[in-house]
């Protein structure tokens, strides 16, 4: 695997069927408009020599993360199912040496690409992404994808806490908006933590 010569990487969060396809079980309104912006960022990153990393929700079929077992969310992104697969345009843009982090694989709440939390015990553990990026010379991240008010926000805040500089192109992410204003609040929280909205 290569080392970043620019010190930068693009992190694409959860561009998967269940979030990005209107037929998906947890469709994010506005996801269709995000895809073109993300693809443009991928093209720009590759042209500049930046690394590209992806996160993918990858849950077991039974997990306390899901409403069926007492969690908040409908069943989504179950490992090995079509809903968990990257959107076709995203899969077509992914290259074999890109970094791929799957989260929630053991039933944890996997909001951040950098950490997962056991919903039963509250224990938080690292996914290894921060260490992988640092080992490959990355100190600055551009973060995009789905959803701004959950996984993008959690990833951005964890990245900032791990010492990365973070840029969030607002046209390249969209929010779930469980409550009106959640996306704006998430962006404000990222900015307050030191992220740059652009």
N, C-alpha and C positions, 0 to 999 in steps of 0.2 A: 504494500500500500504506500501511496505517495505521501510526501510531506508538503505542507503548504509553503509556497515560496512567497506568498503575499501576507501571511498571518491571518487570513480571513477564511471563513466558511459560510455557506448558506445552509440553514437548517429548515427543512420543509416538514411541517407538522401535519400528520394524519390526513393526507389527501386521499381518502378511502371512500369506497362506494357508500357505506352506511351514512357518512357525513356529507358527501359531495354529490350524490345522485338523488334526484327528487323522490325516487322509489325507496331510498335507504331508510332504515329504521330510526335514524336520528339525524335527518337531513337538516343542514344548516342553511337557512335562507341567505341568499347572496353568494353561495358557494360557486355557482356557475361563473359569476363575474370575477371571482378570485383566480380561477384557473389560468386564464390568459396572462394575468400579471405575474403569477408564479412561474409560468413557463418562460416569460421574458427574463425574470430574475435568474433562472437556471442558465439560460443562454449567456447572460452577462457574466455570471460567475465562472462558467467554463471558459469563456473568452479571456477572462482576467487571470485564470489559473488558480482560482479559489477552490477549496474543497467543497463537496456537496454531501450533505447528510440528510437522512430521512428518518422520521419516526413513524411508527405504525402501531395503532391500538391492536392488541392480539390476545383477546380474552378467552379463557375456557368457557364452555357452555354454561357452567354453573359457577357463579361468583357472587359474593355479597355486594358487589358493585352494581348489580342489576336489580331492578324493582321486584323481579320475581323472587329474589332472596333477601328482600328488605332494603335494597339500595335505592338510589335516586333515578337511575337511568333505565330506559327500555333496553332489551337485549340488543347488543350491537357489536360489530367487529369481532365475531367469534372466530377464533383461529381456524384457518383452512376453509372458511366459507367465502362465497363471493362478496359478502358485505365487508369483509376484512381486507379484500384486495385493494391495491392502489387503483385510482381511476385510470382508465386506459391511457390517457395523454400523459399522466404522471409516470406510469409504468414504462411508457415508451421513452420518457426522458431520463429514466434512471440508468446508470451505468454500473457494470460489475464491480468497479473499485470504489463506488460511493459507500459511505458509511450507512448502515441500516440498524436502527435500534427498535426492537419490539418491546412494548410496555404492557403491563397488566397480565403477563403470561401466566402468573401463578395465582390469579384472582385478586391482585392488588388493585387499588385505585391508581391508575397509571396516567395521571394528567400530564406531568412533566416528562420530557424526553430525558431528563437528568436524574430523576428519582421516582420511586414508587412508594406507596404507603399501604400497609396492611390495614384494611378497614376494620378488622376485629381488634387488633392490639394497638393501632396507631403508629407502629414502628415504621420508620422511613429508612430506605436504603438506596444507595446510588445505583444507577444503571450501568455506569462505566463510561458514559458518553463524555463527560468532562475530561476524564483521564485520557481517553482516546484522542480527543481533539487537541489537548495540550501536547501529547506525545507527537502529534503530527504538525506541531508548530502553529496552531491556531490560537489567537488571542482576541479576535473580533468576529462577531456573528451577525448575520442578517437573518432574522427569523420571520417565517411566513407560514400560512396554512390555516387549518381549522382546529378549533374554533378560538377566536380572539379572547373570549371571556373565560375560557377554561384551559385547554391544553397549550395554546400559544402563550397565554399569560403565565401559566405555571412554568413553562420552559424558559421564558424570558427572565422571570424573576430568579429562577435557579441559576441561569447562566450568569446573570449579574452578580449573584452571591458567590459564584465560583471564580469571579475575577475577570470574566470576559466583558468586553464592551459589546453593546447590543444595539442594533438598528432594527426598527420595525416599520417596514413599508405598509402604510395603512390600507392601500389598495389591494394588497396581496394577502389579506386575511378577512374573515367574516365571523360574526359571533352568533351563538345560539340564542342569546337574549331571553333567558328564562324570565327575567324581569326587564322591563323597558329601561334602557340606559346602562345595561351591564357591559356592553362593548365599550362605550365611552369611559365608564369607570375603570375597566381593565386597562385601557390605553393610558389613562391618567395615573394608575398605579405603577405601570411600567415606567412611565416618564419620571415619576417621583422617585423611583429606585435608581434612576440614572440612565434609563434607556432613551434612545433618540427616535422620536416618531418622524417619519418622512413620507 
